[in-house]
Structures are given as C-alpha cells and as structure tokens.
Amino acid sequence: EGRANLKESFGDIIDGEAWLVDCHISPYGHGNINNHEPTRRRKLLLHKREIGRLIGRVNERGMTLVPMKMYFARGRAKVEIGVGKGKKFHDRREELKKRAANREIERALRERNRG
C-alpha cells in the first residue's frame, strides 16, 4: 500500500543504533490483528561508519536527524535522512502568522468568487 507520514518524525541515535521515531506507516490493509503498530520506533539500517559520522554531527549543539524522503522498494521502506537545526521559537511564530494570513486571503478570495 505504501502509505506513510513523516510529519513530526525525527531520527535518534540510541546505544550506537540509528532509529526513526514518530513516523506513521499505515498497517497492511489485508492483515489481521497481528499487524505492526503504526507509530512504533523503527531501526535504520546503516553502516557503522555512517552511524559514527551521524553521531559526530548530532552531538553538535542544536543539530538533529531529519527524515527528508521516504519511499518503498521491494517491500522495504527506504528513508533519506539529513542533519539539520531545529526551528527557533520566533521562527515558528512567524510561520504561524504567515499561515493564518494566507488562510484569510484564501477565504476572502473564495467568498469574493462566490458572489
């Protein structure tokens, strides 16, 4: 089926292993009660050298692992991850203001087009 949601998900290094946290992958539609839990932690398969490189980057202040893209190939979920800085609080507020303004503009345009 290949339905997944990467919103709010992130990568984490725990005991020298890379994990994908809070990623929602829908259960198999034709499965039964033994299907997997949709938001469980998933282990990322990486070479030891790659994990070491990621540990070095994530230990820098404010850096985190971010899933960029996910696709399914031969029954496996492939995830492209990157290292990035989290948003600052004021950046989030600005984005919320922009979204609210865009919503108001869209609403006004819709009402203008109706009548």
MMTF fields as JSON, N, C-alpha, C and O atoms, coordinates in Angstrom:
{
  "mmtfVersion": "1.0.0",
  "mmtfProducer": "UNKNOWN",
  "numBonds": 459,
  "numAtoms": 460,
  "numGroups": 115,
  "numChains": 1,
  "numModels": 1,
  "chainsPerModel": [1],
  "groupsPerChain": [115],
  "chainIdList": ["A"],
  "bondAtomList": [4, 2, 8, 6, 12, 10, 16, 14, 20, 18, 24, 22, 28, 26, 32, 30, 36, 34, 40, 38, 44, 42, 48, 46, 52, 50, 56, 54, 60, 58, 64, 62, 68, 66, 72, 70, 76, 74, 80, 78, 84, 82, 88, 86, 92, 90, 96, 94, 100, 98, 104, 102, 108, 106, 112, 110, 116, 114, 120, 118, 124, 122, 128, 126, 132, 130, 136, 134, 140, 138, 144, 142, 148, 146, 152, 150, 156, 154, 160, 158, 164, 162, 168, 166, 172, 170, 176, 174, 180, 178, 184, 182, 188, 186, 192, 190, 196, 194, 200, 198, 204, 202, 208, 206, 212, 210, 216, 214, 220, 218, 224, 222, 228, 226, 232, 230, 236, 234, 240, 238, 244, 242, 248, 246, 252, 250, 256, 254, 260, 258, 264, 262, 268, 266, 272, 270, 276, 274, 280, 278, 284, 282, 288, 286, 292, 290, 296, 294, 300, 298, 304, 302, 308, 306, 312, 310, 316, 314, 320, 318, 324, 322, 328, 326, 332, 330, 336, 334, 340, 338, 344, 342, 348, 346, 352, 350, 356, 354, 360, 358, 364, 362, 368, 366, 372, 370, 376, 374, 380, 378, 384, 382, 388, 386, 392, 390, 396, 394, 400, 398, 404, 402, 408, 406, 412, 410, 416, 414, 420, 418, 424, 422, 428, 426, 432, 430, 436, 434, 440, 438, 444, 442, 448, 446, 452, 450, 456, 454],
  "bondOrderList": [1, 1, 1, 1, 1, 1, 1, 1, 1, 1, 1, 1, 1, 1, 1, 1, 1, 1, 1, 1, 1, 1, 1, 1, 1, 1, 1, 1, 1, 1, 1, 1, 1, 1, 1, 1, 1, 1, 1, 1, 1, 1, 1, 1, 1, 1, 1, 1, 1, 1, 1, 1, 1, 1, 1, 1, 1, 1, 1, 1, 1, 1, 1, 1, 1, 1, 1, 1, 1, 1, 1, 1, 1, 1, 1, 1, 1, 1, 1, 1, 1, 1, 1, 1, 1, 1, 1, 1, 1, 1, 1, 1, 1, 1, 1, 1, 1, 1, 1, 1, 1, 1, 1, 1, 1, 1, 1, 1, 1, 1, 1, 1, 1, 1],
  "groupList": [{"groupName": "GLU", "atomNameList": ["N", "CA", "C", "O"], "elementList": ["N", "C", "C", "O"], "formalChargeList": [0, 0, 0, 0], "bondAtomList": [1, 0, 2, 1, 3, 2], "bondOrderList": [1, 1, 2], "singleLetterCode": "E", "chemCompType": "L-PEPTIDE LINKING"}, {"groupName": "GLY", "atomNameList": ["N", "CA", "C", "O"], "elementList": ["N", "C", "C", "O"], "formalChargeList": [0, 0, 0, 0], "bondAtomList": [1, 0, 2, 1, 3, 2], "bondOrderList": [1, 1, 2], "singleLetterCode": "G", "chemCompType": "PEPTIDE LINKING"}, {"groupName": "ARG", "atomNameList": ["N", "CA", "C", "O"], "elementList": ["N", "C", "C", "O"], "formalChargeList": [0, 0, 0, 0], "bondAtomList": [1, 0, 2, 1, 3, 2], "bondOrderList": [1, 1, 2], "singleLetterCode": "R", "chemCompType": "L-PEPTIDE LINKING"}, {"groupName": "ALA", "atomNameList": ["N", "CA", "C", "O"], "elementList": ["N", "C", "C", "O"], "formalChargeList": [0, 0, 0, 0], "bondAtomList": [1, 0, 2, 1, 3, 2], "bondOrderList": [1, 1, 2], "singleLetterCode": "A", "chemCompType": "L-PEPTIDE LINKING"}, {"groupName": "ASN", "atomNameList": ["N", "CA", "C", "O"], "elementList": ["N", "C", "C", "O"], "formalChargeList": [0, 0, 0, 0], "bondAtomList": [1, 0, 2, 1, 3, 2], "bondOrderList": [1, 1, 2], "singleLetterCode": "N", "chemCompType": "L-PEPTIDE LINKING"}, {"groupName": "LEU", "atomNameList": ["N", "CA", "C", "O"], "elementList": ["N", "C", "C", "O"], "formalChargeList": [0, 0, 0, 0], "bondAtomList": [1, 0, 2, 1, 3, 2], "bondOrderList": [1, 1, 2], "singleLetterCode": "L", "chemCompType": "L-PEPTIDE LINKING"}, {"groupName": "LYS", "atomNameList": ["N", "CA", "C", "O"], "elementList": ["N", "C", "C", "O"], "formalChargeList": [0, 0, 0, 0], "bondAtomList": [1, 0, 2, 1, 3, 2], "bondOrderList": [1, 1, 2], "singleLetterCode": "K", "chemCompType": "L-PEPTIDE LINKING"}, {"groupName": "SER", "atomNameList": ["N", "CA", "C", "O"], "elementList": ["N", "C", "C", "O"], "formalChargeList": [0, 0, 0, 0], "bondAtomList": [1, 0, 2, 1, 3, 2], "bondOrderList": [1, 1, 2], "singleLetterCode": "S", "chemCompType": "L-PEPTIDE LINKING"}, {"groupName": "PHE", "atomNameList": ["N", "CA", "C", "O"], "elementList": ["N", "C", "C", "O"], "formalChargeList": [0, 0, 0, 0], "bondAtomList": [1, 0, 2, 1, 3, 2], "bondOrderList": [1, 1, 2], "singleLetterCode": "F", "chemCompType": "L-PEPTIDE LINKING"}, {"groupName": "ASP", "atomNameList": ["N", "CA", "C", "O"], "elementList": ["N", "C", "C", "O"], "formalChargeList": [0, 0, 0, 0], "bondAtomList": [1, 0, 2, 1, 3, 2], "bondOrderList": [1, 1, 2], "singleLetterCode": "D", "chemCompType": "L-PEPTIDE LINKING"}, {"groupName": "ILE", "atomNameList": ["N", "CA", "C", "O"], "elementList": ["N", "C", "C", "O"], "formalChargeList": [0, 0, 0, 0], "bondAtomList": [1, 0, 2, 1, 3, 2], "bondOrderList": [1, 1, 2], "singleLetterCode": "I", "chemCompType": "L-PEPTIDE LINKING"}, {"groupName": "TRP", "atomNameList": ["N", "CA", "C", "O"], "elementList": ["N", "C", "C", "O"], "formalChargeList": [0, 0, 0, 0], "bondAtomList": [1, 0, 2, 1, 3, 2], "bondOrderList": [1, 1, 2], "singleLetterCode": "W", "chemCompType": "L-PEPTIDE LINKING"}, {"groupName": "VAL", "atomNameList": ["N", "CA", "C", "O"], "elementList": ["N", "C", "C", "O"], "formalChargeList": [0, 0, 0, 0], "bondAtomList": [1, 0, 2, 1, 3, 2], "bondOrderList": [1, 1, 2], "singleLetterCode": "V", "chemCompType": "L-PEPTIDE LINKING"}, {"groupName": "CYS", "atomNameList": ["N", "CA", "C", "O"], "elementList": ["N", "C", "C", "O"], "formalChargeList": [0, 0, 0, 0], "bondAtomList": [1, 0, 2, 1, 3, 2], "bondOrderList": [1, 1, 2], "singleLetterCode": "C", "chemCompType": "L-PEPTIDE LINKING"}, {"groupName": "HIS", "atomNameList": ["N", "CA", "C", "O"], "elementList": ["N", "C", "C", "O"], "formalChargeList": [0, 0, 0, 0], "bondAtomList": [1, 0, 2, 1, 3, 2], "bondOrderList": [1, 1, 2], "singleLetterCode": "H", "chemCompType": "L-PEPTIDE LINKING"}, {"groupName": "PRO", "atomNameList": ["N", "CA", "C", "O"], "elementList": ["N", "C", "C", "O"], "formalChargeList": [0, 0, 0, 0], "bondAtomList": [1, 0, 2, 1, 3, 2], "bondOrderList": [1, 1, 2], "singleLetterCode": "P", "chemCompType": "L-PEPTIDE LINKING"}, {"groupName": "TYR", "atomNameList": ["N", "CA", "C", "O"], "elementList": ["N", "C", "C", "O"], "formalChargeList": [0, 0, 0, 0], "bondAtomList": [1, 0, 2, 1, 3, 2], "bondOrderList": [1, 1, 2], "singleLetterCode": "Y", "chemCompType": "L-PEPTIDE LINKING"}, {"groupName": "THR", "atomNameList": ["N", "CA", "C", "O"], "elementList": ["N", "C", "C", "O"], "formalChargeList": [0, 0, 0, 0], "bondAtomList": [1, 0, 2, 1, 3, 2], "bondOrderList": [1, 1, 2], "singleLetterCode": "T", "chemCompType": "L-PEPTIDE LINKING"}, {"groupName": "MET", "atomNameList": ["N", "CA", "C", "O"], "elementList": ["N", "C", "C", "O"], "formalChargeList": [0, 0, 0, 0], "bondAtomList": [1, 0, 2, 1, 3, 2], "bondOrderList": [1, 1, 2], "singleLetterCode": "M", "chemCompType": "L-PEPTIDE LINKING"}],
  "groupTypeList": [0, 1, 2, 3, 4, 5, 6, 0, 7, 8, 1, 9, 10, 10, 9, 1, 0, 3, 11, 5, 12, 9, 13, 14, 10, 7, 15, 16, 1, 14, 1, 4, 10, 4, 4, 14, 0, 15, 17, 2, 2, 2, 6, 5, 5, 5, 14, 6, 2, 0, 10, 1, 2, 5, 10, 1, 2, 12, 4, 0, 2, 1, 18, 17, 5, 12, 15, 18, 6, 18, 16, 8, 3, 2, 1, 2, 3, 6, 12, 0, 10, 1, 12, 1, 6, 1, 6, 6, 8, 14, 9, 2, 2, 0, 0, 5, 6, 6, 2, 3, 3, 4, 2, 0, 10, 0, 2, 3, 5, 2, 0, 2, 4, 2, 1],
  "groupIdList": [1, 2, 3, 4, 5, 6, 7, 8, 9, 10, 11, 12, 13, 14, 15, 16, 17, 18, 19, 20, 21, 22, 23, 24, 25, 26, 27, 28, 29, 30, 31, 32, 33, 34, 35, 36, 37, 38, 39, 40, 41, 42, 43, 44, 45, 46, 47, 48, 49, 50, 51, 52, 53, 54, 55, 56, 57, 58, 59, 60, 61, 62, 63, 64, 65, 66, 67, 68, 69, 70, 71, 72, 73, 74, 75, 76, 77, 78, 79, 80, 81, 82, 83, 84, 85, 86, 87, 88, 89, 90, 91, 92, 93, 94, 95, 96, 97, 98, 99, 100, 101, 102, 103, 104, 105, 106, 107, 108, 109, 110, 111, 112, 113, 114, 115],
  "secStructList": [7, 7, 7, 3, 3, 7, 6, 6, 7, 3, 3, 3, 3, 3, 6, 6, 3, 3, 3, 3, 3, 1, 7, 3, 3, 7, 7, 7, 6, 6, 7, 7, 6, 6, 7, 7, 7, 6, 6, 7, 7, 3, 3, 3, 7, 7, 7, 2, 2, 2, 2, 2, 2, 2, 2, 2, 2, 2, 6, 1, 6, 6, 3, 3, 3, 3, 3, 3, 3, 3, 3, 3, 3, 6, 6, 3, 3, 3, 3, 3, 3, 3, 3, 3, 3, 7, 7, 7, 2, 2, 2, 2, 2, 2, 2, 2, 2, 2, 2, 2, 2, 2, 2, 2, 2, 2, 2, 2, 2, 2, 2, 2, 2, 2, 7],
  "xCoordList": [0.82, 0.0, 0.869, 0.586, 1.919, 2.884, 2.39, 2.685, 1.645, 1.202, 1.993, 2.015, 2.645, 3.45, 3.351, 3.041, 3.615, 3.578, 4.835, 5.063, 5.64, 6.893, 6.753, 7.722, 5.57, 5.398, 5.682, 5.292, 6.36, 6.698, 7.663, 7.92, 8.195, 9.128, 10.563, 10.849, 11.448, 12.849, 13.691, 13.17, 14.985, 15.906, 16.596, 16.731, 17.029, 17.696, 18.761, 18.584, 19.862, 20.915, 20.82, 21.024, 20.509, 20.367, 21.272, 21.124, 22.205, 23.148, 23.873, 24.04, 24.3, 25.049, 24.211, 24.763, 22.891, 22.0, 21.139, 20.753, 20.84, 20.005, 18.547, 18.239, 17.649, 16.224, 15.42, 15.805, 14.302, 13.337, 12.17, 11.554, 11.87, 10.88, 9.678, 9.836, 8.483, 7.218, 6.863, 6.134, 7.343, 6.952, 5.736, 5.748, 4.703, 3.478, 3.477, 3.432, 3.526, 3.389, 2.12, 1.998, 1.174, -0.125, 0.031, 0.88, -0.79, -0.731, -1.202, -1.923, -0.787, -1.172, -2.682, -3.239, -3.339, -4.795, -5.417, -6.495, -4.759, -5.307, -4.77, -4.963, -4.094, -3.528, -4.586, -5.779, -4.13, -5.054, -4.636, -3.96, -5.031, -4.751, -3.249, -2.821, -2.458, -1.02, -0.227, 1.0, -0.898, -0.196, 0.677, 0.463, 1.661, 2.555, 1.835, 0.823, 2.376, 1.842, 2.298, 3.485, 1.405, 1.754, 2.858, 3.636, 2.955, 3.935, 5.093, 5.721, 5.389, 6.486, 7.833, 7.945, 8.856, 10.209, 10.692, 10.424, 11.4, 11.92, 13.428, 13.943, 14.118, 15.571, 15.997, 15.456, 16.976, 17.516, 18.758, 19.639, 18.83, 19.977, 21.054, 20.909, 22.131, 23.243, 24.552, 24.621, 25.588, 26.917, 27.442, 27.053, 28.319, 28.876, 29.566, 29.481, 30.236, 30.937, 29.932, 30.182, 28.799, 27.766, 27.169, 26.936, 26.925, 26.375, 27.364, 26.964, 28.659, 29.683, 29.704, 29.845, 29.566, 29.544, 28.311, 28.395, 27.169, 25.939, 26.032, 25.56, 26.644, 26.81, 27.626, 27.294, 28.693, 29.519, 28.743, 28.92, 27.886, 27.11, 25.988, 25.721, 25.328, 24.186, 24.643, 23.896, 25.862, 26.358, 26.67, 26.839, 26.75, 26.9, 25.618, 24.536, 25.752, 24.609, 23.484, 23.702, 22.294, 21.109, 20.887, 19.952, 21.712, 21.562, 20.703, 20.733, 19.94, 19.072, 18.968, 19.247, 18.566, 18.362, 16.937, 15.979, 16.811, 15.503, 15.259, 16.079, 14.141, 13.819, 13.35, 12.417, 13.991, 13.683, 12.669, 11.759, 12.843, 12.018, 11.895, 12.828, 10.742, 10.538, 9.885, 8.968, 10.371, 9.749, 9.853, 10.655, 9.052, 9.019, 9.628, 9.297, 10.524, 11.161, 11.312, 11.915, 10.77, 10.839, 10.377, 11.013, 9.291, 8.716, 9.406, 9.055, 10.376, 11.071, 10.862, 10.755, 10.806, 10.696, 12.106, 12.91, 12.403, 13.704, 13.527, 12.605, 14.418, 14.308, 15.586, 16.689, 15.422, 16.549, 16.595, 15.631, 17.716, 17.798, 18.843, 19.79, 18.653, 19.59, 19.834, 19.107, 20.858, 21.157, 20.827, 21.302, 20.008, 19.605, 19.386, 19.358, 19.229, 18.953, 17.457, 16.724, 17.003, 15.588, 15.209, 16.073, 13.922, 13.459, 13.497, 13.241, 13.815, 13.754, 12.293, 11.446, 12.008, 10.628, 10.058, 8.904, 10.873, 10.35, 10.107, 9.213, 10.886, 10.643, 9.288, 8.558, 8.953, 7.669, 6.521, 5.516, 6.684, 5.624, 5.419, 4.284, 6.523, 6.417, 5.688, 4.842, 6.02, 5.374, 3.879, 3.074, 3.502, 2.079, 1.354, 0.224, 1.997, 1.384, 1.192, 0.143, 2.205, 2.097, 0.967, 0.193, 0.87, -0.202, -1.574, -2.477, -1.728, -3.014, -3.357, -4.506, -2.372, -2.608, -3.009, -3.937, -2.31, -2.648, -4.052, -4.778, -4.44, -5.788, -6.84, -7.86, -6.581, -7.514, -7.641, -8.743, -6.518, -6.535, -7.333, -8.171, -7.077, -7.813, -9.306, -10.117, -9.674, -11.089, -11.738, -12.847, -11.044, -11.589, -11.762, -12.771, -10.792, -10.892, -12.05, -12.775, -12.224, -13.33, -14.676, -15.564, -14.818, -16.085, -16.332, -17.475, -15.282, -15.419, -15.846, -16.651, -15.304, -15.638, -17.047, -17.657, -17.569, -18.911, -20.002, -20.987, -19.836, -20.969, -20.613, -21.476],
  "yCoordList": [-1.179, 0.0, 1.251, 2.195, 1.274, 2.362, 3.695, 4.726, 3.715, 4.985, 5.267, 4.463, 6.428, 6.81, 8.311, 9.057, 8.75, 10.164, 10.507, 9.96, 11.407, 11.793, 13.031, 13.44, 13.633, 14.835, 14.514, 13.462, 15.424, 15.298, 14.143, 13.858, 13.483, 12.384, 12.91, 13.965, 12.165, 12.552, 11.306, 10.243, 11.436, 10.336, 10.494, 11.605, 9.382, 9.412, 8.323, 7.267, 8.574, 7.577, 7.075, 7.84, 5.782, 5.184, 3.958, 3.029, 3.956, 2.845, 2.474, 1.293, 3.476, 3.227, 2.717, 2.234, 2.812, 2.393, 3.58, 4.397, 3.671, 4.759, 4.312, 3.209, 5.175, 4.867, 5.999, 7.166, 5.641, 6.61, 6.629, 5.596, 7.809, 7.933, 8.739, 9.707, 8.331, 9.026, 9.066, 9.963, 8.146, 8.042, 7.119, 6.026, 7.551, 6.751, 6.004, 6.622, 4.67, 3.824, 3.012, 2.258, 3.168, 2.502, 0.993, 0.467, 0.28, -1.182, -1.748, -1.092, -2.959, -3.645, -3.84, -4.367, -3.425, -3.44, -4.812, -4.956, -5.829, -7.184, -8.004, -9.219, -7.338, -8.043, -8.344, -8.13, -8.839, -9.173, -8.442, -7.415, -8.961, -8.304, -8.265, -7.475, -9.086, -9.141, -8.119, -8.201, -7.155, -6.1, -5.291, -5.296, -4.595, -3.778, -2.524, -2.104, -1.947, -0.684, 0.436, 0.505, 1.306, 2.286, 3.273, 3.667, 3.685, 4.719, 4.196, 4.974, 2.924, 2.386, 2.901, 3.358, 2.82, 3.191, 2.171, 0.977, 2.641, 1.738, 1.908, 3.025, 0.785, 0.806, 1.119, 0.567, 2.014, 2.358, 1.515, 1.44, 0.897, 0.055, 0.911, 1.347, 1.142, 1.954, 1.237, 0.393, 1.578, 1.057, 1.725, 2.848, 1.035, 1.552, 2.901, 3.797, 3.031, 4.276, 5.428, 6.556, 5.127, 6.15, 6.589, 7.777, 5.624, 5.945, 6.809, 7.77, 6.474, 7.274, 8.703, 9.64, 8.879, 10.212, 10.99, 12.177, 10.297, 10.952, 11.331, 12.395, 10.457, 10.761, 12.039, 12.897, 12.16, 13.366, 14.621, 15.657, 14.539, 15.711, 16.037, 17.207, 15.002, 15.226, 15.762, 16.483, 15.418, 15.902, 17.394, 17.997, 18.005, 19.452, 20.076, 19.501, 21.242, 21.866, 22.198, 22.864, 21.724, 22.081, 21.282, 21.577, 20.281, 19.507, 18.277, 17.707, 17.875, 16.707, 15.974, 16.544, 14.712, 13.925, 14.149, 14.031, 14.473, 14.787, 13.872, 13.833, 13.129, 12.33, 13.25, 14.032, 13.158, 14.047, 13.427, 14.099, 12.145, 11.49, 10.022, 9.429, 9.432, 8.004, 7.395, 7.971, 6.226, 5.5, 4.016, 3.59, 3.235, 1.797, 1.097, 1.41, 0.145, -0.623, -2.064, -2.33, -2.976, -4.415, -4.728, -5.519, -4.123, -4.431, -3.775, -4.048, -2.922, -2.232, -0.727, -0.191, -0.064, 1.397, 1.973, 1.667, 2.794, 3.454, 4.902, 5.586, 5.365, 6.721, 7.481, 7.004, 8.67, 9.558, 10.513, 11.236, 10.52, 11.376, 12.461, 12.3, 13.562, 14.669, 15.17, 14.82, 15.988, 16.583, 18.065, 18.752, 18.555, 19.958, 20.532, 19.813, 21.847, 22.539, 22.657, 22.835, 22.558, 22.747, 24.212, 25.087, 24.478, 25.858, 26.543, 25.925, 27.801, 28.614, 28.964, 28.864, 29.371, 29.668, 30.819, 30.768, 31.87, 33.008, 32.63, 33.193, 31.684, 31.211, 30.522, 30.705, 29.74, 29.045, 30.041, 29.88, 31.076, 32.092, 32.798, 33.033, 33.138, 33.803, 32.912, 33.381, 31.629, 30.704, 30.592, 30.537, 30.557, 30.506, 31.768, 31.691, 32.929, 34.175, 34.146, 34.551, 33.667, 33.595, 32.665, 32.987, 31.512, 30.566, 31.18, 31.037, 31.865, 32.492, 33.561, 33.66, 34.356, 35.392, 34.767, 35.24, 33.705, 33.032, 32.451, 32.498, 31.903, 31.356, 32.453, 32.253, 33.617, 34.739, 35.183, 35.46, 35.25, 35.649, 34.648, 35.035, 33.363, 32.32, 32.416, 32.306, 32.617, 32.716, 33.913, 33.805, 35.058, 36.257, 36.047, 36.462, 35.41, 35.151, 34.213, 34.418, 33.194, 32.254, 32.955, 32.754, 33.779, 34.489, 35.493, 35.685, 36.132, 37.09, 36.389, 36.921, 35.193, 34.445, 33.875, 33.648, 33.641, 33.063, 34.061, 33.699, 35.274, 36.143, 37.548, 38.405],
  "zCoordList": [0.0, 0.0, 0.0, -0.737, 0.811, 0.763, 1.279, 0.674, 2.38, 2.942, 4.208, 5.14, 4.22, 5.38, 5.589, 4.659, 6.812, 7.147, 7.944, 9.023, 7.412, 8.066, 8.944, 9.583, 8.988, 9.811, 11.268, 11.774, 11.929, 13.351, 13.648, 14.817, 12.64, 12.908, 12.904, 12.339, 13.537, 13.62, 13.819, 14.159, 13.609, 13.828, 15.174, 15.685, 15.741, 17.04, 17.065, 16.458, 17.761, 17.934, 19.37, 20.313, 19.538, 20.864, 20.929, 20.134, 21.871, 22.058, 20.767, 20.461, 20.019, 18.797, 17.64, 16.651, 17.737, 16.656, 16.243, 17.079, 14.953, 14.446, 14.418, 13.967, 14.903, 14.969, 14.354, 14.431, 13.744, 13.244, 14.229, 14.487, 14.778, 15.849, 15.349, 14.605, 15.765, 15.466, 13.988, 13.562, 13.212, 11.809, 11.731, 12.298, 11.04, 10.941, 9.609, 8.546, 9.671, 8.485, 8.677, 9.642, 7.757, 7.893, 7.872, 7.152, 8.665, 8.667, 7.331, 6.579, 7.059, 5.834, 5.836, 6.799, 4.778, 4.713, 4.821, 5.398, 4.277, 4.289, 5.452, 5.502, 6.392, 7.54, 8.585, 8.368, 9.712, 10.795, 12.068, 12.005, 13.197, 14.478, 14.789, 15.631, 14.137, 14.398, 13.586, 13.539, 12.946, 12.218, 13.169, 14.381, 12.607, 13.43, 13.927, 13.366, 14.978, 15.487, 14.546, 14.228, 14.093, 13.056, 13.436, 12.567, 14.703, 15.057, 15.897, 16.616, 15.83, 16.64, 16.13, 14.993, 16.992, 16.564, 15.548, 15.681, 14.54, 13.516, 13.414, 13.361, 13.387, 13.314, 11.883, 10.924, 11.757, 10.448, 10.204, 11.061, 9.066, 8.738, 8.079, 6.937, 8.818, 8.343, 8.638, 9.531, 7.883, 8.174, 9.444, 9.764, 10.162, 11.411, 11.187, 12.026, 10.067, 9.749, 9.554, 9.978, 8.908, 8.713, 10.05, 10.274, 10.935, 12.251, 13.028, 13.684, 12.958, 13.635, 13.129, 13.916, 11.83, 11.241, 11.728, 12.042, 11.782, 12.247, 13.724, 14.127, 14.534, 15.96, 16.121, 16.939, 15.339, 15.407, 15.061, 15.701, 14.053, 13.631, 14.616, 14.886, 15.155, 16.048, 17.399, 18.06, 17.817, 19.106, 19.088, 20.148, 17.893, 17.822, 18.367, 18.249, 18.955, 19.625, 18.637, 17.625, 18.952, 18.178, 16.911, 16.166, 16.638, 15.405, 15.668, 16.759, 14.661, 14.797, 13.464, 12.409, 13.52, 12.305, 11.814, 12.578, 10.538, 9.964, 8.77, 7.853, 8.759, 7.571, 6.449, 6.633, 5.296, 4.179, 3.219, 2.735, 2.956, 1.945, 2.3, 2.84, 1.997, 2.233, 1.004, 0.419, 0.624, -0.478, -0.195, 0.637, -0.88, -0.668, -1.876, -3.019, -1.61, -2.675, -2.211, -1.172, -2.973, -2.675, -1.254, -0.557, -0.824, 0.478, 1.658, 2.806, 1.401, 2.483, 2.354, 1.25, 3.491, 3.5, 3.491, 4.372, 2.512, 2.413, 2.852, 2.407, 3.728, 4.264, 3.963, 4.231, 3.403, 3.17, 4.359, 4.611, 5.095, 6.278, 6.075, 5.306, 6.775, 6.734, 8.145, 9.074, 8.296, 9.594, 9.488, 8.584, 10.418, 10.36, 11.736, 12.735, 11.772, 13.024, 13.198, 12.225, 14.431, 14.722, 14.586, 14.618, 14.436, 14.318, 15.679, 16.712, 15.655, 16.865, 17.135, 16.247, 18.365, 18.747, 17.922, 17.499, 17.69, 16.928, 15.468, 14.836, 14.913, 13.552, 13.465, 12.491, 14.468, 14.483, 14.528, 13.837, 15.355, 15.46, 14.128, 13.714, 13.452, 12.149, 11.155, 10.393, 11.166, 10.236, 10.526, 9.596, 11.798, 12.151, 11.687, 11.204, 11.832, 11.363, 9.85, 9.348, 9.121, 7.657, 7.242, 6.341, 7.898, 7.579, 7.817, 6.992, 8.95, 9.266, 8.229, 7.797, 7.832, 6.828, 5.493, 4.839, 5.089, 3.827, 3.872, 2.879, 5.022, 5.17, 5.007, 4.347, 5.617, 5.49, 4.036, 3.564, 3.33, 1.92, 1.099, 0.285, 1.311, 0.579, 0.86, -0.059, 2.112, 2.49, 1.799, 1.276, 1.796, 1.164, -0.338, -0.908, -0.979, -2.42, -2.73, -3.703, -1.911, -2.134, -2.018, -2.846, -0.984, -0.787, -1.903, -2.316, -2.396, -3.49, -4.777, -5.542, -5.013, -6.227, -6.181, -7.226, -4.987, -4.858, -5.221, -5.864, -4.825, -5.066, -5.063, -5.254]
}
